[in-house]
Amino acid sequence: MSRYELLYIISSDTPEEKREELIAKFRSYVENKGGKIEGVDKWGMKKLAYPINFKNEGFYVLMKMEMPNAEVDAMSKLLNITDGIIRHQFARI
């Protein structure tokens, strides 16, 4: 297992309840796949460097975790198809 940081941006028009559901969904995904969450930092609403899907703001979340290498691609695909996620990036620590 390797350590990763995942930074993802939730769309600004997503309601707070749905935002919390998304954060919990990704947290439980890592735990169900045998990973371990080291921390979840909610950076809050920030201005984007450039417009994405005609939006200028997004809610940033940084998740630090340990998870199997094989699960990174699967989680990336899940993030790509999830409504409300406009960008994500994994970084291996």
C-alpha positions in Angstrom: 0.0 0.0 0.0 1.1 3.5 -0.8 0.3 6.9 0.7 -1.6 9.3 -1.5 -3.1 12.8 -1.4 -6.3 13.3 -3.4 -7.4 16.9 -4.1 -10.8 17.2 -5.7 -13.1 20.1 -6.4 -16.8 20.0 -5.9 -19.0 22.2 -8.0 -20.1 25.5 -6.4 -23.8 24.9 -7.1 -23.8 21.6 -5.1 -25.9 21.9 -1.9 -24.0 21.5 1.4 -25.8 18.2 2.3 -24.9 16.7 -1.1 -21.3 17.9 -0.6 -21.0 16.1 2.7 -22.5 13.0 1.1 -19.8 13.1 -1.6 -17.0 13.5 1.0 -18.4 10.6 3.0 -18.8 8.5 -0.1 -15.2 8.8 -1.1 -14.0 8.3 2.5 -16.0 5.0 2.7 -14.8 3.9 -0.7 -11.2 4.0 0.5 -12.0 2.2 3.7 -14.0 -0.5 1.9 -11.1 -1.2 -0.5 -8.7 -1.8 2.4 -7.3 1.7 2.6 -6.9 4.0 5.6 -7.8 7.6 5.8 -5.2 9.8 7.5 -7.1 13.0 7.2 -9.7 15.0 5.3 -9.2 18.8 5.0 -12.1 20.9 3.7 -10.5 24.0 2.2 -13.8 25.5 1.4 -15.1 27.6 -1.5 -12.3 29.1 -3.5 -12.0 30.9 -6.8 -10.8 28.7 -9.7 -7.7 29.7 -11.7 -9.8 29.5 -14.8 -13.5 28.8 -15.5 -14.5 25.1 -15.6 -17.9 24.3 -17.0 -18.8 28.0 -16.8 -18.1 28.1 -13.1 -15.6 30.4 -11.4 -15.7 28.8 -7.9 -15.4 25.4 -6.4 -15.3 23.6 -3.0 -11.8 22.2 -2.4 -11.2 19.0 -0.4 -7.8 17.4 0.3 -7.8 13.7 1.4 -4.7 12.0 2.7 -4.8 8.3 2.7 -3.1 4.9 2.4 -4.6 2.6 -0.2 -3.6 -0.3 -2.6 -2.0 0.9 -5.8 -4.5 -1.0 -7.9 -7.4 1.0 -6.5 -6.2 4.4 -7.6 -7.3 4.0 -11.2 -10.7 2.6 -10.1 -11.3 5.5 -7.7 -10.2 8.0 -10.4 -12.9 6.5 -12.8 -15.4 6.8 -10.0 -14.5 10.5 -9.5 -14.8 11.1 -13.2 -18.4 9.8 -13.4 -19.6 11.3 -10.2 -21.9 14.3 -10.6 -20.7 17.4 -8.8 -17.0 16.7 -9.1 -15.4 19.0 -11.6 -11.7 18.1 -11.2 -9.5 15.7 -9.2 -5.8 14.9 -8.9 -3.9 12.1 -7.1 -0.4 12.6 -5.8 1.8 9.8 -4.4 3.6 10.8 -1.2 
